[in-house]
């Protein structure tokens, strides 16, 4: 093969192992050119989405260049939604489903989501999170997990995969080998999971074993250090973990996808180009990039880095070709899966609402205080959400409650505003609630000291206040509490129904 032909083939192989994002609700010219040159995958985020119908037009435009193009999306439902980012998810998230603990319900919710994604032209969903949330202070997983019990997480991981794939959309179990027992957000820095191999085998790996048994054909690696397997390299960059543990021990022979390669956990040490090369060398087949770095220049940089690594001997050409082959194989399989789901009705059946309602729990004091018969004042305590959730997705109880009780007023308080004295709790929370019911909405109060203090202060002044916790349940001073086990739009509606209608209990 001539030098120019070899260079062209290397570029094509390099393009095929990238899963880039892009900006816009229509495909930019550079993405279409790259698909023609060998790019085999793209990933969609909320910036690409207006409606299911618009996404269907976008994916048709993309697939005009390659009918087997893998179109991925990071759609977990619940708190992490892209397809419904403008309105909030109409389905509860994993923790709510794990709380109900009805695998048939989980399978139905995932199938409902799959029908919507398939109608939009999506072929791969970066879900479910198979992480066991064994550390309640985990800043990145929380309600994205089905729970803290490996058996619960395993059976619902299985149910989610079966439901999603029954609708023609491929599932992707994440974040291998388990992101549930960390205290650092990998978007910003490298977390560590210091458990020994025996503990990891019992605590973190069962849901991934269950995923493989359920027929999952894609697994996403996590950017975390697991010293029991590799004391030097994070899982995404570790052959010991991706090959030795995932492929040899767990028997997974499908597509290994990286978590977003621009995340600080790997780029702070290796740069985005260095991390990409090390990931593919370690066993990653498809590199997700573009959550934050969604430019043509980034893709060009990574293609250049991969081809230079091959010519420089840092990356074996056989490994790059192997990764590209797995991408092609997955693309063919997922195209067949998508075609098999074509006859299904994409219309939702309200299962998300049913599931969200079934996940609501409340204390006896809350039960005795309901239903609300007068329009309340609602105080929503809003934390800074992590990058997986995003900043703009609507959440809360005030909106749906106002629809049921006209005259409801509300205020949203943020920690920084409270700490800096820009907001006084008395004037924004207690004064408008004089002579009216007070509803306090929290989101992981146990994880945020300012929020916990605010709940304590408000319930001391108003012992009759009802606290709605939309994150992980934790101890508070409130006598009357409602737990939704997630902050999706569906969960907010479910909470409003319980607050205003005792027959919903």
C-alpha positions, 0 to 999 in steps of 0.5 A, a space after each residue: 500500500 502506498 504511503 498516501 493510501 495508508 495515511 488515508 486508511 489510518 484517517 478513516 480508521 481513526 474517524 470510525 472510533 470517535 463518537 463526536 457531538 456537535 452544535 445545532 438542530 441540523 447537521 453541520 457540513 463538517 459532520 456530514 463530510 466526516 461521515 462520508 470519510 468514515 465517521 461511524 457514530 455521533 452523539 446527541 445532547 440537549 443542544 441538538 433537540 427541540 422535539 422528537 419530530 425535529 430529531 427524526 429529521 436530523 437523524 434522517 439527514 445524518 443517515 443519508 450519508 451512512 444508513 448504518 450510522 450509530 446515533 447515540 444519546 445520553 438519555 437516562 430519563 429522570 434527572 438526566 434527560 436530553 430528549 425532554 430537556 426543555 420540559 423535564 422528563 415525563 418518566 421517573 429516574 432509576 432511584 424511583 424505579 428501584 424504590 418501587 422495585 417492580 422489574 416489570 414496571 422498570 421494563 415498561 418504562 424503558 420500553 416506553 422511552 425506547 419507542 420515543 428514541 427509536 421514533 427520533 432515529 436514535 440507535 444507542 442510548 447511554 443507559 442504564 446507569 448500572 452503578 451501585 450508589 453505595 456512597 451517599 455522598 457521591 456527587 455524581 451518581 445519587 438518584 441516577 442509580 437504582 439504589 445501594 443494594 447490588 441485587 436491586 441494581 442488578 435486577 433493574 439493570 436487566 429489566 431496563 436493558 430488556 425494555 429498551 432493546 425490545 423497542 429497537 434501541 441498544 442499551 449501554 451499561 455504565 460506568 464500568 467497573 462502577 462509579 457508585 462509591 466515589 467522592 469526586 465528580 469525574 467531570 472535574 477530577 479523578 475519583 478513586 474507588 479504593 475497595 479491594 477485589 473481593 469487595 468490588 466483586 460483591 458490591 460493584 460488579 454484579 449489575 454489570 454481570 447481569 447486563 452482560 447476561 441480559 444481552 447488552 452489547 455496549 458498556 461505557 467505561 468510567 473515569 475512575 481509579 481502581 487501585 485493586 486492578 490498576 494503581 496508575 491508570 483510570 479505568 478508561 485508560 486501563 487495559 487491566 480493567 477493560 480487557 482483563 476484567 471486562 472482557 476476560 473475567 466478565 466475558 463481554 465481547 461487545 462495544 466498549 464506549 468511553 465516558 466523555 473523553 474531555 472530562 477533567 478526570 482524564 484530560 487534566 493528566 493526559 490532555 484530550 488527545 493523549 487520553 484518547 490515544 491511551 483509551 483506544 490502546 487500553 481497549 476502548 472501541 468508541 470514544 465519546 467526545 463532544 459534551 463540551 468539546 463539540 467543534 470540528 477542530 476537536 475531531 481533527 485533533 483526535 484523528 491526528 493524535 490517533 494516526 500519529 500514535 500509530 505511526 509513532 508506535 504508541 498505538 498498534 494499528 491492529 488495535 485501532 483496526 480491531 476497535 473500528 471492526 467492533 464499531 462496524 459490527 455494532 452498527 450492523 447489529 443496532 441497525 437490525 435492532 432498530 429495524 425490528 422495532 419499527 412496528 411498535 407504536 411510539 405513542 406514550 401510554 402514561 407509564 411514566 406517570 404511573 411509575 412516578 406516583 408509585 415511587 412517592 413515599 410520605 411520613 405519617 405527619 404528612 399524611 395527616 396534614 393532607 390534602 392541602 385545601 388552600 393555595 400554599 407558598 412553595 420554597 424550592 431549595 436549588 443546589 448547583 446540579 452536576 454536569 450530567 444533569 445540566 443547568 436548564 432542565 425544569 424540576 420542582 413542585 411549584 409549577 404543577 402545584 399551581 396548576 392544581 391550586 391556583 394562587 400558589 406562590 413560590 420562590 427558588 432559593 440557591 445556596 450561593 444567594 443564601 450564603 452571601 446574604 442576597 436572600 433572607 429566608 424570612 422575607 422570601 419564605 416565611 412572610 409570604 406564607 403567613 396564614 397559608 400552608 408552607 411547602 419546602 422542596 429540597 433536593 439532596 438536603 443531606 448532601 448540602 449543608 446550606 440546604 439542611 440548615 435552611 430546612 431546619 430553620 424553616 421547619 423550626 419557624 413553621 413546624 406545620 411545613 411540609 418538606 418534599 425531598 426530591 433527592 436521596 432521602 436523609 434525616 431532617 427536622 421536618 415532621 411532615 415529609 414527602 419523598 419522590 426519589 428523583 426530581 424529574 417532571 413526572 416526580 414533581 407532578 406526582 408530588 403535587 397530586 399527593 399534596 392535593 388529593 388524598 385519594 392519590 395516597 
